[in-house]
Amino acid sequence: MRVTIFGATGLLGKALIQEWSEDEVTGFGAKDADIRDLAQIRSAVERTRPEWIINAAAYTDVDGCESNRELAFAVNHRGAVNVAEVAKALGARLLFIGTDYVFDGLSTTPYETDHPRAPKSVYGKSKAQAEEEIGKLLADACIARTSWLFGVGGRCFPDTILKLAASRSEIDVVDDQRGSPTHAPDLARAVISLCRAGAKGIVHATNSGDCTWFEFAREIAKGAGLNTVIQPTTSDRFVRPAERPKYSVLSPRSLNQYGIVMPHWKDALQNYLAARHAAASQV
Ligand SMILES: NC(=O)c1ccc[n+]([C@@H]2O[C@H](COP(=O)([O-])OP(=O)(O)OC[C@H]3O[C@@H](n4cnc5c(N)ncnc54)[C@H](OP(=O)(O)O)[C@@H]3O)[C@@H](O)[C@H]2O)c1
């Protein structure tokens, strides 16, 4: 199988390149192929002639999207539609990476794939609009929504906590937002399995289990053997430009239908800590 990945230099993209074996995989970062430019995408796809295109490219700075609305829509909506149009024109299957931010966060039970989109932030709106248009353009597109991505070699929550813990005896972390942390290599393996299964429609792909950011931070400090005290706090004490969903746990039912079960986030965290340690000792 030939596979072309956009966003190959990002957290998920790098994990996809690392995890994907046996197939012919080509990855593009923004400098190689800017998804805002239809001609660049068309040329990349014509050169690589993939059976599957994975679009993991996005402007992911959620707060930055609030002040750069135009850029957010240019990349996350228009750019994603460009990739879908090229997939359609050249007869490739498309797997688009979606987000938990398409929901309003008001649910108290895991979101199913058919729950209405009601994004609160510019980032969420730009990704939701992309989903809607991709769904109309390509009946067999697969939209794999994920959440709270973390991994070695990119900016992510565990990395921030570990860096802060190196210089602080106490860290305040919000305890009123609940979701499912997702380790990039686990998501990459799920994406590969979805392509091999010929998946279509919306699929929710996160590590299993859920927690608040406070619970996640506490487990990170414990797992790393740090004495830093993690204190629970509330979102109103940490006001940020983009509103975060209070609850964004995604139901695994759609993923399980393909026989895919992702590990618990606590096991994923242990794997991350071990991989981070190994990467640090190589430097
Ligand atoms: N991070 C999360 O917590 C999270 C949660 C839910 C869903 N997601 C979704 O998961 C996917 C992967 O996220 P990530 O965390 O791996 O992202 P990331 O680390 O921020 O990487 C973003 C990738 O997109 C590329 N990119 C940005 N603008 C582009 C453009 N105009 N044209 C082409 N490529 C462009 C970047 O290329 P350069 O490196 O060359 O700039 C990079 O490869 C995204 O669709 C995101 O919306 C992420």
The ligand as an SDF file (V2000), in Angstrom:
LIG
                    3D

 48 52  0  0  0  0  0  0  0  0999 V2000
   -2.2890   18.0470   19.9330 N   0  0  0  0  0  0  0  0  0  0  0  0
   -3.4620   17.6820   20.4400 C   0  0  0  0  0  0  0  0  0  0  0  0
   -3.6810   17.6450   21.6670 O   0  0  0  0  0  0  0  0  0  0  0  0
   -4.5740   17.2670   19.5100 C   0  0  0  0  0  0  0  0  0  0  0  0
   -5.8180   16.8960   20.0660 C   0  0  0  0  0  0  0  0  0  0  0  0
   -6.8450   16.5130   19.2080 C   0  0  0  0  0  0  0  0  0  0  0  0
   -6.6430   16.5050   17.8340 C   0  0  0  0  0  0  0  0  0  0  0  0
   -5.4500   16.8870   17.3320 N   0  0  0  0  0  0  0  0  0  0  0  0
   -5.2750   16.8650   15.8710 C   0  0  0  0  0  0  0  0  0  0  0  0
   -4.2710   15.9140   15.5820 O   0  0  0  0  0  0  0  0  0  0  0  0
   -3.5570   16.2840   14.4110 C   0  0  0  0  0  0  0  0  0  0  0  0
   -2.0740   16.2520   14.6880 C   0  0  0  0  0  0  0  0  0  0  0  0
   -1.7760   17.1710   15.7290 O   0  0  0  0  0  0  0  0  0  0  0  0
   -0.2980   17.3500   16.2880 P   0  0  0  0  0  0  0  0  0  0  0  0
   -0.4000   17.6460   17.7420 O   0  0  0  0  0  0  0  0  0  0  0  0
    0.5530   16.2350   15.7900 O   0  0  0  0  0  0  0  0  0  0  0  0
    0.1190   18.7050   15.5520 O   0  0  0  0  0  0  0  0  0  0  0  0
    1.5090   19.4690   15.5990 P   0  0  0  0  0  0  0  0  0  0  0  0
    2.5220   18.7350   16.3840 O   0  0  0  0  0  0  0  0  0  0  0  0
    1.2070   20.8890   15.9380 O   0  0  0  0  0  0  0  0  0  0  0  0
    1.9750   19.3910   14.0600 O   0  0  0  0  0  0  0  0  0  0  0  0
    1.2360   20.0600   13.0890 C   0  0  0  0  0  0  0  0  0  0  0  0
    1.6820   19.5640   11.7390 C   0  0  0  0  0  0  0  0  0  0  0  0
    0.9320   20.2660   10.7590 O   0  0  0  0  0  0  0  0  0  0  0  0
    1.8410   20.8440    9.8470 C   0  0  0  0  0  0  0  0  0  0  0  0
    1.2840   22.0690    9.3030 N   0  0  0  0  0  0  0  0  0  0  0  0
    0.9230   23.2070    9.9530 C   0  0  0  0  0  0  0  0  0  0  0  0
    0.4650   24.1200    9.0720 N   0  0  0  0  0  0  0  0  0  0  0  0
    0.5460   23.5410    7.8450 C   0  0  0  0  0  0  0  0  0  0  0  0
    0.2510   23.9640    6.5430 C   0  0  0  0  0  0  0  0  0  0  0  0
   -0.2300   25.1860    6.2900 N   0  0  0  0  0  0  0  0  0  0  0  0
    0.4680   23.1120    5.5100 N   0  0  0  0  0  0  0  0  0  0  0  0
    0.9610   21.8770    5.7260 C   0  0  0  0  0  0  0  0  0  0  0  0
    1.2750   21.3990    6.9410 N   0  0  0  0  0  0  0  0  0  0  0  0
    1.0650   22.2340    7.9950 C   0  0  0  0  0  0  0  0  0  0  0  0
    3.1190   21.1000   10.6190 C   0  0  0  0  0  0  0  0  0  0  0  0
    4.2060   21.2210    9.7170 O   0  0  0  0  0  0  0  0  0  0  0  0
    5.5700   22.0090   10.1520 P   0  0  0  0  0  0  0  0  0  0  0  0
    6.1420   21.2130   11.2950 O   0  0  0  0  0  0  0  0  0  0  0  0
    6.4190   21.9080    8.9410 O   0  0  0  0  0  0  0  0  0  0  0  0
    5.1540   23.3740   10.5590 O   0  0  0  0  0  0  0  0  0  0  0  0
    3.1730   19.8170   11.4440 C   0  0  0  0  0  0  0  0  0  0  0  0
    3.6680   18.7640   10.6640 O   0  0  0  0  0  0  0  0  0  0  0  0
   -4.1140   17.6570   14.0000 C   0  0  0  0  0  0  0  0  0  0  0  0
   -5.0890   17.4670   13.0230 O   0  0  0  0  0  0  0  0  0  0  0  0
   -4.7880   18.1630   15.2630 C   0  0  0  0  0  0  0  0  0  0  0  0
   -5.8470   19.0500   14.9560 O   0  0  0  0  0  0  0  0  0  0  0  0
   -4.3990   17.2630   18.1270 C   0  0  0  0  0  0  0  0  0  0  0  0
  1  2  1  0
  2  3  2  0
  2  4  1  0
  4  5  1  0
  4 48  2  0
  5  6  2  0
  6  7  1  0
  7  8  2  0
  8  9  1  0
  8 48  1  0
  9 10  1  0
  9 46  1  0
 10 11  1  0
 11 12  1  0
 11 44  1  0
 12 13  1  0
 13 14  1  0
 14 15  2  0
 14 16  1  0
 14 17  1  0
 17 18  1  0
 18 19  2  0
 18 20  1  0
 18 21  1  0
 21 22  1  0
 22 23  1  0
 23 24  1  0
 23 42  1  0
 24 25  1  0
 25 26  1  0
 25 36  1  0
 26 27  1  0
 26 35  1  0
 27 28  2  0
 28 29  1  0
 29 30  1  0
 29 35  2  0
 30 31  1  0
 30 32  2  0
 32 33  1  0
 33 34  2  0
 34 35  1  0
 36 37  1  0
 36 42  1  0
 37 38  1  0
 38 39  2  0
 38 40  1  0
 38 41  1  0
 42 43  1  0
 44 45  1  0
 44 46  1  0
 46 47  1  0
M  CHG  2   8   1  16  -1
M  END
$$$$
